[in-house]
Amino acid sequence: MADHVDMTKGLPSNPEKATLEGRNKFLGFWIFLSGETIMFATFFGAFLGLREGTAGGPTAEELFQLPLVFIMTMLLLTSSLTSVLAMYAMKRNNFKAMMIWMSTTVLLGLAFLGLEIYEFVEYVHHGLGYTTSAFGSSFYTLVGLHGAHVVFGLAWISTLLIRYAKSGITLTNAPKFYVASLYWHFIDVVWVFIFTVVYLMGIGGA
């Protein structure tokens, strides 16, 4: 059944899925996401298997700072909320609000990334290099992989913001913003697992 069209707005109530192209983007994204999930699950498994291999180097309990990681987590979770608000604005055909909320998402993501870089520098300063131990290698690989996804997500959203800065919401760009928002949620969900499995378990010595 075709989406209901709000004639006062000039767009369907769900512009991101109103066209075949939009629905195909949505389907393709979930196929892509299944591969991403398997990849992260593999790296989580590797970390859990190697995290005790400190080789006499710094341990998680000695390095991890819960206040810093908590702030990073709040930044990323808040950015997920702003992306939800952006999609809500899109469905209401409020282009200005959508752009503001998506821009806020980018700023929060950049703040998170800055703190993550700071965190890595601090750990290296305290003796945890990539080749220091199996723990160090698995930690930097898993968390760094997530950081690379954050960079990609920020570049993706920023490109959309620049490209469609003056176009308004259309049936062409609505699916692109929607899928980018879903990708950002995926990044946030992965971080929640990292926060729990890597940091909380590490600090607690579990």
Rosetta constraint file for C-alpha pairs under 8 A:
AtomPair CA 2 CA 18 HARMONIC 7.34 0.50
AtomPair CA 3 CA 12 HARMONIC 5.90 0.50
AtomPair CA 3 CA 13 HARMONIC 6.50 0.50
AtomPair CA 3 CA 14 HARMONIC 6.63 0.50
AtomPair CA 3 CA 18 HARMONIC 6.26 0.50
AtomPair CA 4 CA 12 HARMONIC 5.65 0.50
AtomPair CA 4 CA 13 HARMONIC 5.85 0.50
AtomPair CA 5 CA 10 HARMONIC 7.18 0.50
AtomPair CA 5 CA 11 HARMONIC 5.92 0.50
AtomPair CA 5 CA 12 HARMONIC 4.07 0.50
AtomPair CA 5 CA 13 HARMONIC 5.92 0.50
AtomPair CA 6 CA 10 HARMONIC 6.04 0.50
AtomPair CA 6 CA 11 HARMONIC 6.04 0.50
AtomPair CA 6 CA 12 HARMONIC 5.87 0.50
AtomPair CA 6 CA 13 HARMONIC 6.45 0.50
AtomPair CA 7 CA 11 HARMONIC 7.07 0.50
AtomPair CA 9 CA 93 HARMONIC 6.71 0.50
AtomPair CA 11 CA 15 HARMONIC 6.38 0.50
AtomPair CA 11 CA 93 HARMONIC 7.51 0.50
AtomPair CA 11 CA 170 HARMONIC 7.66 0.50
AtomPair CA 11 CA 171 HARMONIC 7.71 0.50
AtomPair CA 12 CA 18 HARMONIC 6.62 0.50
AtomPair CA 13 CA 91 HARMONIC 6.11 0.50
AtomPair CA 13 CA 92 HARMONIC 7.68 0.50
AtomPair CA 14 CA 18 HARMONIC 6.16 0.50
AtomPair CA 14 CA 91 HARMONIC 6.17 0.50
AtomPair CA 15 CA 19 HARMONIC 7.79 0.50
AtomPair CA 15 CA 91 HARMONIC 6.99 0.50
AtomPair CA 15 CA 170 HARMONIC 7.43 0.50
AtomPair CA 15 CA 171 HARMONIC 5.59 0.50
AtomPair CA 15 CA 174 HARMONIC 5.96 0.50
AtomPair CA 15 CA 175 HARMONIC 7.21 0.50
AtomPair CA 16 CA 22 HARMONIC 5.74 0.50
AtomPair CA 16 CA 23 HARMONIC 7.60 0.50
AtomPair CA 16 CA 171 HARMONIC 6.66 0.50
AtomPair CA 16 CA 173 HARMONIC 7.97 0.50
AtomPair CA 16 CA 174 HARMONIC 4.76 0.50
AtomPair CA 16 CA 175 HARMONIC 4.02 0.50
AtomPair CA 16 CA 176 HARMONIC 7.69 0.50
AtomPair CA 16 CA 178 HARMONIC 6.34 0.50
AtomPair CA 17 CA 22 HARMONIC 4.94 0.50
AtomPair CA 17 CA 23 HARMONIC 5.05 0.50
AtomPair CA 17 CA 26 HARMONIC 7.78 0.50
AtomPair CA 17 CA 175 HARMONIC 6.67 0.50
AtomPair CA 18 CA 22 HARMONIC 6.59 0.50
AtomPair CA 18 CA 23 HARMONIC 7.39 0.50
AtomPair CA 18 CA 171 HARMONIC 7.01 0.50
AtomPair CA 19 CA 23 HARMONIC 6.38 0.50
AtomPair CA 19 CA 171 HARMONIC 7.10 0.50
AtomPair CA 20 CA 24 HARMONIC 6.07 0.50
AtomPair CA 21 CA 25 HARMONIC 6.18 0.50
AtomPair CA 22 CA 26 HARMONIC 6.33 0.50
AtomPair CA 22 CA 171 HARMONIC 7.85 0.50
AtomPair CA 22 CA 172 HARMONIC 7.63 0.50
AtomPair CA 22 CA 175 HARMONIC 5.13 0.50
AtomPair CA 22 CA 176 HARMONIC 7.96 0.50
AtomPair CA 23 CA 27 HARMONIC 6.24 0.50
AtomPair CA 23 CA 175 HARMONIC 7.97 0.50
AtomPair CA 24 CA 28 HARMONIC 5.96 0.50
AtomPair CA 25 CA 29 HARMONIC 6.02 0.50
AtomPair CA 25 CA 175 HARMONIC 7.03 0.50
AtomPair CA 25 CA 176 HARMONIC 7.89 0.50
AtomPair CA 25 CA 179 HARMONIC 7.46 0.50
AtomPair CA 26 CA 30 HARMONIC 6.61 0.50
AtomPair CA 26 CA 175 HARMONIC 7.52 0.50
AtomPair CA 26 CA 179 HARMONIC 6.57 0.50
AtomPair CA 27 CA 31 HARMONIC 6.53 0.50
AtomPair CA 28 CA 32 HARMONIC 6.20 0.50
AtomPair CA 29 CA 33 HARMONIC 6.01 0.50
AtomPair CA 29 CA 179 HARMONIC 7.02 0.50
AtomPair CA 30 CA 34 HARMONIC 6.23 0.50
AtomPair CA 31 CA 35 HARMONIC 6.92 0.50
AtomPair CA 32 CA 36 HARMONIC 6.51 0.50
AtomPair CA 33 CA 37 HARMONIC 6.07 0.50
AtomPair CA 34 CA 38 HARMONIC 6.40 0.50
AtomPair CA 35 CA 39 HARMONIC 6.27 0.50
AtomPair CA 36 CA 40 HARMONIC 6.26 0.50
AtomPair CA 37 CA 41 HARMONIC 6.08 0.50
AtomPair CA 38 CA 42 HARMONIC 6.25 0.50
AtomPair CA 39 CA 43 HARMONIC 6.54 0.50
AtomPair CA 40 CA 44 HARMONIC 6.09 0.50
AtomPair CA 40 CA 142 HARMONIC 7.73 0.50
AtomPair CA 40 CA 190 HARMONIC 7.98 0.50
AtomPair CA 41 CA 45 HARMONIC 6.16 0.50
AtomPair CA 42 CA 46 HARMONIC 6.29 0.50
AtomPair CA 43 CA 47 HARMONIC 6.14 0.50
AtomPair CA 43 CA 138 HARMONIC 7.73 0.50
AtomPair CA 43 CA 141 HARMONIC 7.82 0.50
AtomPair CA 43 CA 142 HARMONIC 5.88 0.50
AtomPair CA 44 CA 48 HARMONIC 6.21 0.50
AtomPair CA 44 CA 142 HARMONIC 6.92 0.50
AtomPair CA 45 CA 49 HARMONIC 6.22 0.50
AtomPair CA 46 CA 50 HARMONIC 6.18 0.50
AtomPair CA 46 CA 138 HARMONIC 6.76 0.50
AtomPair CA 47 CA 51 HARMONIC 5.57 0.50
AtomPair CA 47 CA 135 HARMONIC 7.19 0.50
AtomPair CA 47 CA 138 HARMONIC 5.01 0.50
AtomPair CA 47 CA 139 HARMONIC 6.47 0.50
AtomPair CA 47 CA 142 HARMONIC 7.29 0.50
AtomPair CA 50 CA 134 HARMONIC 5.64 0.50
AtomPair CA 50 CA 135 HARMONIC 5.54 0.50
AtomPair CA 50 CA 138 HARMONIC 6.73 0.50
AtomPair CA 51 CA 134 HARMONIC 6.81 0.50
AtomPair CA 51 CA 135 HARMONIC 4.37 0.50
AtomPair CA 51 CA 136 HARMONIC 7.92 0.50
AtomPair CA 51 CA 138 HARMONIC 7.17 0.50
AtomPair CA 51 CA 139 HARMONIC 7.67 0.50
AtomPair CA 52 CA 134 HARMONIC 7.96 0.50
AtomPair CA 52 CA 135 HARMONIC 6.40 0.50
AtomPair CA 53 CA 133 HARMONIC 6.37 0.50
AtomPair CA 53 CA 134 HARMONIC 5.22 0.50
AtomPair CA 53 CA 135 HARMONIC 5.36 0.50
AtomPair CA 54 CA 58 HARMONIC 6.67 0.50
AtomPair CA 54 CA 59 HARMONIC 6.29 0.50
AtomPair CA 54 CA 132 HARMONIC 7.79 0.50
AtomPair CA 54 CA 133 HARMONIC 5.12 0.50
AtomPair CA 54 CA 134 HARMONIC 6.27 0.50
AtomPair CA 54 CA 135 HARMONIC 5.42 0.50
AtomPair CA 54 CA 136 HARMONIC 7.39 0.50
AtomPair CA 55 CA 132 HARMONIC 7.58 0.50
AtomPair CA 55 CA 133 HARMONIC 5.51 0.50
AtomPair CA 55 CA 134 HARMONIC 7.58 0.50
AtomPair CA 57 CA 127 HARMONIC 7.09 0.50
AtomPair CA 57 CA 128 HARMONIC 6.89 0.50
AtomPair CA 57 CA 132 HARMONIC 6.69 0.50
AtomPair CA 57 CA 133 HARMONIC 6.80 0.50
AtomPair CA 58 CA 62 HARMONIC 6.29 0.50
AtomPair CA 58 CA 63 HARMONIC 6.82 0.50
AtomPair CA 58 CA 126 HARMONIC 7.65 0.50
AtomPair CA 58 CA 127 HARMONIC 6.60 0.50
AtomPair CA 58 CA 128 HARMONIC 6.15 0.50
AtomPair CA 59 CA 63 HARMONIC 6.35 0.50
AtomPair CA 60 CA 64 HARMONIC 5.61 0.50
AtomPair CA 60 CA 199 HARMONIC 7.62 0.50
AtomPair CA 60 CA 202 HARMONIC 5.08 0.50
AtomPair CA 60 CA 203 HARMONIC 6.16 0.50
AtomPair CA 60 CA 205 HARMONIC 7.87 0.50
AtomPair CA 61 CA 202 HARMONIC 5.84 0.50
AtomPair CA 61 CA 203 HARMONIC 4.63 0.50
AtomPair CA 61 CA 204 HARMONIC 7.16 0.50
AtomPair CA 61 CA 205 HARMONIC 6.55 0.50
AtomPair CA 63 CA 123 HARMONIC 6.72 0.50
AtomPair CA 63 CA 126 HARMONIC 7.78 0.50
AtomPair CA 64 CA 199 HARMONIC 6.74 0.50
AtomPair CA 64 CA 202 HARMONIC 7.57 0.50
AtomPair CA 64 CA 203 HARMONIC 6.44 0.50
AtomPair CA 65 CA 69 HARMONIC 6.43 0.50
AtomPair CA 66 CA 70 HARMONIC 5.84 0.50
AtomPair CA 66 CA 199 HARMONIC 7.56 0.50
AtomPair CA 66 CA 200 HARMONIC 7.91 0.50
AtomPair CA 66 CA 203 HARMONIC 7.77 0.50
AtomPair CA 67 CA 71 HARMONIC 6.27 0.50
AtomPair CA 68 CA 72 HARMONIC 6.35 0.50
AtomPair CA 68 CA 115 HARMONIC 7.90 0.50
AtomPair CA 69 CA 73 HARMONIC 6.11 0.50
AtomPair CA 69 CA 195 HARMONIC 7.55 0.50
AtomPair CA 69 CA 199 HARMONIC 7.80 0.50
AtomPair CA 70 CA 74 HARMONIC 6.19 0.50
AtomPair CA 71 CA 75 HARMONIC 6.20 0.50
AtomPair CA 72 CA 76 HARMONIC 6.34 0.50
AtomPair CA 72 CA 112 HARMONIC 5.35 0.50
AtomPair CA 72 CA 115 HARMONIC 6.80 0.50
AtomPair CA 72 CA 116 HARMONIC 7.62 0.50
AtomPair CA 73 CA 77 HARMONIC 6.08 0.50
AtomPair CA 73 CA 112 HARMONIC 7.97 0.50
AtomPair CA 73 CA 191 HARMONIC 7.51 0.50
AtomPair CA 73 CA 192 HARMONIC 7.52 0.50
AtomPair CA 73 CA 195 HARMONIC 7.51 0.50
AtomPair CA 74 CA 78 HARMONIC 5.89 0.50
AtomPair CA 75 CA 79 HARMONIC 6.18 0.50
AtomPair CA 75 CA 108 HARMONIC 5.81 0.50
AtomPair CA 75 CA 109 HARMONIC 7.19 0.50
AtomPair CA 75 CA 111 HARMONIC 7.34 0.50
AtomPair CA 75 CA 112 HARMONIC 6.07 0.50
AtomPair CA 76 CA 80 HARMONIC 6.38 0.50
AtomPair CA 76 CA 108 HARMONIC 6.76 0.50
AtomPair CA 76 CA 109 HARMONIC 6.37 0.50
AtomPair CA 76 CA 112 HARMONIC 6.53 0.50
AtomPair CA 76 CA 188 HARMONIC 6.23 0.50
AtomPair CA 77 CA 81 HARMONIC 6.51 0.50
AtomPair CA 77 CA 188 HARMONIC 6.43 0.50
AtomPair CA 78 CA 82 HARMONIC 6.35 0.50
AtomPair CA 78 CA 108 HARMONIC 7.58 0.50
AtomPair CA 79 CA 83 HARMONIC 6.27 0.50
AtomPair CA 79 CA 104 HARMONIC 7.26 0.50
AtomPair CA 79 CA 105 HARMONIC 4.62 0.50
AtomPair CA 79 CA 106 HARMONIC 7.63 0.50
AtomPair CA 79 CA 108 HARMONIC 5.67 0.50
AtomPair CA 79 CA 109 HARMONIC 6.65 0.50
AtomPair CA 80 CA 84 HARMONIC 6.39 0.50
AtomPair CA 80 CA 105 HARMONIC 7.17 0.50
AtomPair CA 80 CA 184 HARMONIC 6.85 0.50
AtomPair CA 80 CA 185 HARMONIC 5.86 0.50
AtomPair CA 80 CA 188 HARMONIC 6.81 0.50
AtomPair CA 81 CA 85 HARMONIC 6.34 0.50
AtomPair CA 82 CA 86 HARMONIC 6.14 0.50
AtomPair CA 82 CA 101 HARMONIC 5.37 0.50
AtomPair CA 82 CA 102 HARMONIC 6.76 0.50
AtomPair CA 82 CA 104 HARMONIC 6.79 0.50
AtomPair CA 82 CA 105 HARMONIC 5.74 0.50
AtomPair CA 83 CA 87 HARMONIC 6.35 0.50
AtomPair CA 83 CA 101 HARMONIC 6.31 0.50
AtomPair CA 83 CA 102 HARMONIC 5.76 0.50
AtomPair CA 83 CA 105 HARMONIC 6.07 0.50
AtomPair CA 83 CA 181 HARMONIC 5.95 0.50
AtomPair CA 83 CA 184 HARMONIC 7.90 0.50
AtomPair CA 84 CA 88 HARMONIC 6.22 0.50
AtomPair CA 84 CA 181 HARMONIC 7.53 0.50
AtomPair CA 85 CA 89 HARMONIC 6.16 0.50
AtomPair CA 85 CA 98 HARMONIC 7.42 0.50
AtomPair CA 85 CA 101 HARMONIC 6.48 0.50
AtomPair CA 86 CA 90 HARMONIC 6.22 0.50
AtomPair CA 86 CA 97 HARMONIC 6.75 0.50
AtomPair CA 86 CA 98 HARMONIC 4.25 0.50
AtomPair CA 86 CA 99 HARMONIC 7.09 0.50
AtomPair CA 86 CA 100 HARMONIC 7.65 0.50
AtomPair CA 86 CA 101 HARMONIC 4.97 0.50
AtomPair CA 86 CA 102 HARMONIC 5.79 0.50
AtomPair CA 87 CA 91 HARMONIC 6.29 0.50
AtomPair CA 87 CA 98 HARMONIC 6.70 0.50
AtomPair CA 87 CA 177 HARMONIC 7.93 0.50
AtomPair CA 87 CA 178 HARMONIC 6.71 0.50
AtomPair CA 87 CA 181 HARMONIC 7.67 0.50
AtomPair CA 88 CA 92 HARMONIC 6.50 0.50
AtomPair CA 88 CA 98 HARMONIC 7.83 0.50
AtomPair CA 89 CA 93 HARMONIC 6.20 0.50
AtomPair CA 89 CA 94 HARMONIC 5.07 0.50
AtomPair CA 89 CA 95 HARMONIC 6.97 0.50
AtomPair CA 89 CA 97 HARMONIC 5.93 0.50
AtomPair CA 89 CA 98 HARMONIC 5.16 0.50
AtomPair CA 90 CA 94 HARMONIC 5.67 0.50
AtomPair CA 90 CA 95 HARMONIC 6.27 0.50
AtomPair CA 90 CA 98 HARMONIC 5.74 0.50
AtomPair CA 90 CA 169 HARMONIC 7.04 0.50
AtomPair CA 90 CA 174 HARMONIC 7.52 0.50
AtomPair CA 93 CA 169 HARMONIC 6.58 0.50
AtomPair CA 94 CA 98 HARMONIC 6.27 0.50
AtomPair CA 95 CA 99 HARMONIC 6.22 0.50
AtomPair CA 95 CA 168 HARMONIC 5.69 0.50
AtomPair CA 95 CA 169 HARMONIC 5.98 0.50
AtomPair CA 96 CA 100 HARMONIC 6.26 0.50
AtomPair CA 97 CA 101 HARMONIC 6.14 0.50
AtomPair CA 98 CA 102 HARMONIC 6.07 0.50
AtomPair CA 99 CA 103 HARMONIC 5.94 0.50
AtomPair CA 99 CA 161 HARMONIC 6.87 0.50
AtomPair CA 99 CA 165 HARMONIC 7.85 0.50
AtomPair CA 100 CA 104 HARMONIC 6.15 0.50
AtomPair CA 101 CA 105 HARMONIC 6.23 0.50
AtomPair CA 102 CA 106 HARMONIC 6.44 0.50
AtomPair CA 102 CA 157 HARMONIC 7.47 0.50
AtomPair CA 102 CA 161 HARMONIC 7.81 0.50
AtomPair CA 103 CA 107 HARMONIC 6.37 0.50
AtomPair CA 103 CA 158 HARMONIC 7.71 0.50
AtomPair CA 103 CA 161 HARMONIC 7.57 0.50
AtomPair CA 104 CA 108 HARMONIC 6.20 0.50
AtomPair CA 105 CA 109 HARMONIC 6.12 0.50
AtomPair CA 106 CA 110 HARMONIC 6.15 0.50
AtomPair CA 106 CA 154 HARMONIC 5.86 0.50
AtomPair CA 106 CA 157 HARMONIC 7.29 0.50
AtomPair CA 106 CA 158 HARMONIC 7.16 0.50
AtomPair CA 107 CA 111 HARMONIC 6.29 0.50
AtomPair CA 108 CA 112 HARMONIC 6.27 0.50
AtomPair CA 109 CA 113 HARMONIC 6.17 0.50
AtomPair CA 109 CA 150 HARMONIC 7.18 0.50
AtomPair CA 109 CA 154 HARMONIC 6.93 0.50
AtomPair CA 110 CA 114 HARMONIC 6.10 0.50
AtomPair CA 110 CA 154 HARMONIC 7.70 0.50
AtomPair CA 111 CA 115 HARMONIC 6.37 0.50
AtomPair CA 112 CA 116 HARMONIC 6.23 0.50
AtomPair CA 113 CA 117 HARMONIC 6.25 0.50
AtomPair CA 113 CA 147 HARMONIC 6.98 0.50
AtomPair CA 113 CA 150 HARMONIC 7.47 0.50
AtomPair CA 113 CA 151 HARMONIC 7.84 0.50
AtomPair CA 114 CA 118 HARMONIC 6.25 0.50
AtomPair CA 115 CA 119 HARMONIC 6.03 0.50
AtomPair CA 116 CA 120 HARMONIC 6.28 0.50
AtomPair CA 116 CA 147 HARMONIC 7.79 0.50
AtomPair CA 117 CA 121 HARMONIC 6.26 0.50
AtomPair CA 118 CA 122 HARMONIC 6.23 0.50
AtomPair CA 119 CA 123 HARMONIC 6.29 0.50
AtomPair CA 120 CA 124 HARMONIC 6.23 0.50
AtomPair CA 121 CA 125 HARMONIC 6.13 0.50
AtomPair CA 122 CA 126 HARMONIC 6.28 0.50
AtomPair CA 123 CA 127 HARMONIC 6.41 0.50
AtomPair CA 123 CA 128 HARMONIC 5.37 0.50
AtomPair CA 123 CA 129 HARMONIC 7.48 0.50
AtomPair CA 124 CA 128 HARMONIC 4.76 0.50
AtomPair CA 124 CA 129 HARMONIC 5.18 0.50
AtomPair CA 127 CA 132 HARMONIC 7.67 0.50
AtomPair CA 128 CA 132 HARMONIC 5.88 0.50
AtomPair CA 128 CA 133 HARMONIC 7.87 0.50
AtomPair CA 128 CA 136 HARMONIC 6.08 0.50
AtomPair CA 129 CA 133 HARMONIC 7.83 0.50
AtomPair CA 129 CA 136 HARMONIC 6.28 0.50
AtomPair CA 129 CA 137 HARMONIC 7.77 0.50
AtomPair CA 130 CA 136 HARMONIC 5.30 0.50
AtomPair CA 130 CA 137 HARMONIC 4.79 0.50
AtomPair CA 130 CA 140 HARMONIC 6.50 0.50
AtomPair CA 131 CA 136 HARMONIC 6.65 0.50
AtomPair CA 131 CA 137 HARMONIC 5.93 0.50
AtomPair CA 132 CA 136 HARMONIC 6.06 0.50
AtomPair CA 132 CA 137 HARMONIC 7.42 0.50
AtomPair CA 133 CA 137 HARMONIC 6.29 0.50
AtomPair CA 134 CA 138 HARMONIC 6.06 0.50
AtomPair CA 135 CA 139 HARMONIC 5.91 0.50
AtomPair CA 136 CA 140 HARMONIC 6.07 0.50
AtomPair CA 137 CA 141 HARMONIC 6.02 0.50
AtomPair CA 138 CA 142 HARMONIC 6.07 0.50
AtomPair CA 139 CA 143 HARMONIC 6.01 0.50
AtomPair CA 139 CA 144 HARMONIC 7.88 0.50
AtomPair CA 139 CA 198 HARMONIC 7.84 0.50
AtomPair CA 140 CA 144 HARMONIC 5.22 0.50
AtomPair CA 140 CA 145 HARMONIC 7.90 0.50
AtomPair CA 141 CA 145 HARMONIC 5.79 0.50
AtomPair CA 142 CA 146 HARMONIC 6.48 0.50
AtomPair CA 143 CA 147 HARMONIC 6.20 0.50
AtomPair CA 143 CA 194 HARMONIC 7.42 0.50
AtomPair CA 144 CA 148 HARMONIC 6.12 0.50
AtomPair CA 145 CA 149 HARMONIC 6.44 0.50
AtomPair CA 146 CA 150 HARMONIC 6.34 0.50
AtomPair CA 146 CA 187 HARMONIC 7.22 0.50
AtomPair CA 146 CA 190 HARMONIC 7.58 0.50
AtomPair CA 146 CA 191 HARMONIC 7.42 0.50
AtomPair CA 147 CA 151 HARMONIC 6.32 0.50
AtomPair CA 148 CA 152 HARMONIC 6.25 0.50
AtomPair CA 149 CA 153 HARMONIC 6.02 0.50
AtomPair CA 149 CA 187 HARMONIC 6.97 0.50
AtomPair CA 150 CA 154 HARMONIC 6.10 0.50
AtomPair CA 150 CA 184 HARMONIC 7.89 0.50
AtomPair CA 150 CA 187 HARMONIC 6.80 0.50
AtomPair CA 151 CA 155 HARMONIC 6.16 0.50
AtomPair CA 152 CA 156 HARMONIC 6.05 0.50
AtomPair CA 153 CA 157 HARMONIC 6.17 0.50
AtomPair CA 153 CA 180 HARMONIC 7.26 0.50
AtomPair CA 153 CA 183 HARMONIC 7.15 0.50
AtomPair CA 153 CA 184 HARMONIC 6.32 0.50
AtomPair CA 154 CA 158 HARMONIC 5.91 0.50
AtomPair CA 155 CA 159 HARMONIC 5.99 0.50
AtomPair CA 156 CA 160 HARMONIC 6.46 0.50
AtomPair CA 156 CA 180 HARMONIC 6.98 0.50
AtomPair CA 157 CA 161 HARMONIC 6.20 0.50
AtomPair CA 157 CA 177 HARMONIC 7.46 0.50
AtomPair CA 157 CA 180 HARMONIC 6.39 0.50
AtomPair CA 158 CA 162 HARMONIC 6.19 0.50
AtomPair CA 159 CA 163 HARMONIC 5.96 0.50
AtomPair CA 160 CA 164 HARMONIC 5.91 0.50
AtomPair CA 160 CA 165 HARMONIC 7.90 0.50
AtomPair CA 160 CA 176 HARMONIC 7.77 0.50
AtomPair CA 160 CA 177 HARMONIC 7.13 0.50
AtomPair CA 161 CA 165 HARMONIC 5.50 0.50
AtomPair CA 164 CA 168 HARMONIC 6.99 0.50
AtomPair CA 164 CA 173 HARMONIC 7.63 0.50
AtomPair CA 169 CA 173 HARMONIC 6.54 0.50
AtomPair CA 169 CA 174 HARMONIC 6.14 0.50
AtomPair CA 170 CA 174 HARMONIC 5.82 0.50
AtomPair CA 171 CA 175 HARMONIC 7.17 0.50
AtomPair CA 172 CA 176 HARMONIC 7.49 0.50
AtomPair CA 173 CA 177 HARMONIC 6.35 0.50
AtomPair CA 174 CA 178 HARMONIC 6.12 0.50
AtomPair CA 175 CA 179 HARMONIC 6.04 0.50
AtomPair CA 176 CA 180 HARMONIC 6.15 0.50
AtomPair CA 177 CA 181 HARMONIC 6.13 0.50
AtomPair CA 178 CA 182 HARMONIC 6.33 0.50
AtomPair CA 179 CA 183 HARMONIC 6.20 0.50
AtomPair CA 180 CA 184 HARMONIC 6.30 0.50
AtomPair CA 181 CA 185 HARMONIC 6.40 0.50
AtomPair CA 182 CA 186 HARMONIC 6.36 0.50
AtomPair CA 183 CA 187 HARMONIC 6.42 0.50
AtomPair CA 184 CA 188 HARMONIC 6.38 0.50
AtomPair CA 185 CA 189 HARMONIC 6.23 0.50
AtomPair CA 186 CA 190 HARMONIC 6.25 0.50
AtomPair CA 187 CA 191 HARMONIC 6.32 0.50
AtomPair CA 188 CA 192 HARMONIC 6.40 0.50
AtomPair CA 189 CA 193 HARMONIC 6.67 0.50
AtomPair CA 190 CA 194 HARMONIC 6.32 0.50
AtomPair CA 191 CA 195 HARMONIC 5.92 0.50
AtomPair CA 192 CA 196 HARMONIC 6.25 0.50
AtomPair CA 193 CA 197 HARMONIC 5.80 0.50
AtomPair CA 193 CA 198 HARMONIC 7.83 0.50
AtomPair CA 194 CA 198 HARMONIC 5.17 0.50
AtomPair CA 194 CA 199 HARMONIC 6.88 0.50
AtomPair CA 195 CA 199 HARMONIC 5.10 0.50
AtomPair CA 195 CA 200 HARMONIC 6.26 0.50
AtomPair CA 196 CA 200 HARMONIC 4.96 0.50
AtomPair CA 196 CA 201 HARMONIC 6.35 0.50
AtomPair CA 197 CA 201 HARMONIC 5.46 0.50
AtomPair CA 197 CA 202 HARMONIC 7.48 0.50
AtomPair CA 198 CA 202 HARMONIC 5.68 0.50
AtomPair CA 199 CA 203 HARMONIC 5.90 0.50
AtomPair CA 200 CA 204 HARMONIC 5.97 0.50
AtomPair CA 201 CA 205 HARMONIC 5.87 0.50
AtomPair CA 201 CA 206 HARMONIC 4.93 0.50
AtomPair CA 202 CA 206 HARMONIC 6.34 0.50
